[in-house]
């Protein structure tokens, strides 16, 4: 069905991982740029709404793919130097960033939201629920999976791809089944999340990132995979919060991060990325050393771009610099470009400062 050729060395994985990290981080920025217009009740009745939906909803794969890329790299037994070494490095990378950015967004809420923060429990509650800003829960996901990684490493080192696929599939079924209408009255069980359980729905994606590492689609499978990917993206665009969508579709294939549609779509994105972006592939030019020297600093800055972009976006919109939250599609595109460029330049410059680099 596919060519795996074993698990490749870290160096052979870098090109497609590097470029997919870059694509994914700007997909996240695009989603948040379009978010208010997509969430507007009229989004299914206006041109601006449909353009915003087409630029936002097909990219629901971005967050699961970020987690998959973490698994692609972090679950490599050849890179693992023991639990203490691994946890120390992850703590130094993630804990300061988690604390810093939660503090930044809490401060922003206190300064900009009338009557907010009169009780310290407001801040603590939002932080522990991952709701200070609509993207910071990602830090809790990665922290939880990092703590679990040393437990997974001995099992990964002693098993093979088939076991990895089975485990990843079973773990990914947890959020999928939680979205199915299995309770009396057709209600969903739901995925209950807090700071210490955000990682649970994403364990499957984390394991799948490693299971798919080195897997390339054969030529005959690329066209149907591409068609299926586009079809699922189109389905998400049309389906989300659309009263015209049939009830059974909304119930069994919900358009959200935990639904089976996004799970399949995320796997297709990863498979096509490593099929194309490799020496001898369609994207072979992207693997050349000169091109990689340009891409690697941006890929290394993705965590900082992820954390900072929403602050740049909300501040600019609040000040009226980039228009109203719900805007026409040309304004939205300009907003996306400005936020992306400003955030990227700021992060790349600030990462040159050793102390600041810890939170970016």
N, C-alpha and C positions, 0 to 999 in steps of 0.2 A: 504493500500500500504506500510505503514511503521509504526514503533512503535515510538511514541514520548514521551508518558508518561508525557506530560507537559514540561515546561522549567526547567531543572535541576538546582540545586544549583551550585554556582561557583566552589566549591570544587570538585564536580563530573565531571566537564568539564576539569579540569586542566590536567589530564594525556594525553588525546588525543591531546589537544591543545599544551601541552609542546612538545610532540614528533613530532607532525606535524610541529611545528616551527623549530625544529632542522633539520628535513628532508628537509624542504623548504629552509632553509638558505644554506645548502650544495648543494641543487639543483641549487641555484643561482650561487654559486661558480663554479659548474661544467659547467653551461651554459657559463659563461664568460671565463672559461679555454678553452673551445672548440671553442669559437666564431670565432676566426680568421681562423681556419682551415675549419669550416663550411662555412664561407663567401667566401672562396677561390673559384674561378670559376670552378675549377676541382673537387669540392667535390662530384659530382655525378658520377665521372669516376674513382675514386681510392678507394682502401680499407681503407686507412687512412681517407679519406673524409667521407665514409659511416659510419665508426665507430664513428667518431666525431659527425656526424649528429644524430646517434642513441643515443648518450650520451647527446645531447643538445636539439634537437627539441621536443622530447617527454615531456620535462620539462617546456614547455611554461606556464604550469599551476602555476608555482611557484609564480610569482608576483600577479596574481589575488587571489591565496590562502592566501598569506600574508595579503592582504586587507580583505579577508573574515574573517581571524582570528582576525583582529582588530575589525571588526564588532561583532564577536562572543562575545568578552569580553567588548568592549566599550559601546555597546548598551543595556546593562543589566540595567533595571530600579532599581534593588535592590542595585546596586553599585553606582548609581548616587546620588550625594549629593548636587545638585544644579549647575547652570551654572557657577557661579563664581568659586566655588571649582574645578569643572572639567576643565575649561579653564585655570585656574592658574596652575594646575598640568601638563596639556598637554603642556602649553607654556614653563614651566621650563624644561620639558623633551625634547621637539622637537626643540624649537627655537635655543638654544645654539648649538645643534648638527647640525642643518641645516646650520647655519652661519659658524660654525667651519669647517665642511667637504667641503663646497663649497670653503672656503678660502684655504684649504689644496690642493684641486685639481686645483684651479686656480694657486696657487703658483707652483705646479708641472708642469703645462703647460708653465708658464713663464720661468721656469728654464730649461726645456727640449725641447721646441719647438722653433726653430730659427725664429726670427721675430715676435713671438706671443706676444700680450699684449702691443703693442706700444700705443694703444688707450684704455683708461679705459672702453670704450663702449664695447670692445670685451668681457671683463670679465662680465660686467653687463648683456649684451645680452645673453651670454651662461647660466649665473645663472638663469635669469628669464625665459629662455626657458627650463631649466632643462637639459642642454646639456653639462655641464662642464665635466661630466663623464656619461657613459651610464646607471648609476643606481641611481644617486642622485635625479632624479625627484620623486622617491618614497617619499622623505621627503615632497615635495610639495603636493603629494597626501594625505598623512596622515594629514598634517597641514590643508588642505582644509576640509577634512572630519571631523576633530576635531572641527573646527569652526561650522560646520553644526550640529554636534551631539546634542547640547542642544535644537535645534529646533525640532529634531526628537524625543527626549525622551518623551514628553507628548503624542504624537501620538502613540508611541510604547506601552506605559503604558496603553493606553485605547483601544487598538485593540488586535487582535489575530493573530495566525499563518497564516491564510488564507490571511488576509490583508497584512501581511509582505511579503508573497510569491508574491502576485499580484504587490505590489510596487517594490519589488526587480526585478521581471521579466520585468516590464515596464522600469525601470531605466537601466537595462542591455541591453535592446533593443536599447537604444540611440547609443552606439558605434557599435553594430551589424548592425543596419540599415545604419549607416554612412559609413560602409564598402561595402554595396551592390551597384551594378551598376544601380542606380536609376535616374541619370541625363542624359540629351541628349548625345548621343554618347556612352552610357554605362559607363560614368565616375562616380566615387564615390564622394559623398559629402565630406567625410573625417572628422576626428576629429581634430579640431584645438585646440592646447594646448599651454599654457604658465604657468608660476608659479601659477597664480591664477585660472586656469581652468583645471589643470592636474587631479583634483579630479573628474571632471564630468563623464568621461568614467568609473570610478570605483565605483560610487555610488551604482550601482546595485550589485556588488560583496560585498560591505560593508553591505548592507541590507540583502543580501542572507546569509552572514555569521551568522547573527542573526536568520534569518528565519529557517536555517537548524540546529540550535543549539538544541541538544537533539533528533534529528531524527536519528533513527537507521534502517537500512535495515533489513527486515525479511530474514530468511535463504534462502528462495526460490529465492530472488532477488539478493543475493550476487554473485552467478556465472555469471548471465548475465551482472551485473554491472561491474564485473571484466573483462569479455570478451570485453565489450564495451570500457572500459578504455584502455585496451591494443590495441584494434583496432584503436582507435583515436590517440594514441601515435604513432602507426606504420604509420598511414596516414600522420601525421605531419612530420615524418621523411622522408617519400618518397616525399611528396608534395612540401615542401618549396623550392622555387627557382629552381624547377625541370622543365626543358623544356618539359619533357614527360608528365607532368600533364595536363589534359584537361582544356581548357579555362573556361568552365562553373564552374569547381571546384575551380579554382583560383578566379573567380569573386564572387561566392556566398558563398563559404566556405574558405575564405583566411586563410592561415597559419600565423596568427599573433595574438597578445594579444587581439584584439578586435573582432575576428571572433567567430561565433557560436560554432565551434569545441572546442576552448579553454574554452569557457563558460561552455559547458556541461562537459568537462574533469575536470575542476576545481571543479564543484559540486560533481562529482563522487569521486574525491580524498578526499574531506571533509567527504562525507557520509561514505566511506569505512574506513576512519581513526577512526571516532567515533563508527563505528560498531565493529571494531576489537580491538581497544585499550581501553578496559574497563574491569572492574572486571567481570570475567566469559566469556570474549571474547577470541578470538584466541591470542591476545596480552596481556592477563591478567598479565603476568610476568612483563610487562613494567609499570604496575600501582602500583607495590609493593613499599612501602615507601623507602626501601633501594635503589632501582633503581631510584626512582624519586629524591632522594637526589643527585644522580649523574647527572641526566638530567637537573634539574631545573637551575643550574648556567649557563649551556650552552644555554638553552632556553632564559634566562634573558639577555644573551650577544648577542643575534642575531642581534640587531640593530647595535652594534659596529662591529660585524663580517661583516655584510652587507656593512657598510660604508668603512671599512678598507681593505677588501680583494682585491679590484680592484687595490689599490695603491701597495700592496705587489706583486700582479701578474704582473702589468705593469713594475714595477721597476726591478723585477727579470728577466723578459724577455728582457728588455732594456739593462741590464748589461750582458746578455748572460748566466746567471746562470741556467736558465731553458729552454734553447734552443731558436730557432727562433719562431716567432709568429705562422706561419704555420708549424706544426710538425707532426711526426709520432704518431700513437695512443699510443704506450707505453710511449713516452715522455709526451704526454698530460695527461696520467693517473698519472704519477709521479708528474707532475706539479700540478695537482689537489690536490693530497695528501699533498704535501709540502705546498702549499698555504693555504690549510684548516688547517693544524696542526699549522703552524707558526702564522697565523692570530688568531686562537682560543686561543692559549697560550698567545699571546700578549694582546688580549682583556681581558682575564680572569685576568691576572696580573695587567693590567692598571686599571681595574674596582675597584681594591682595594684602589686606590687613590681617595679620595672624590671629589676633583675638576675635575679630569679627567673623573670620572664616569659620569659626567653630559653630556658628548658628546659621550659616549659609551653605 
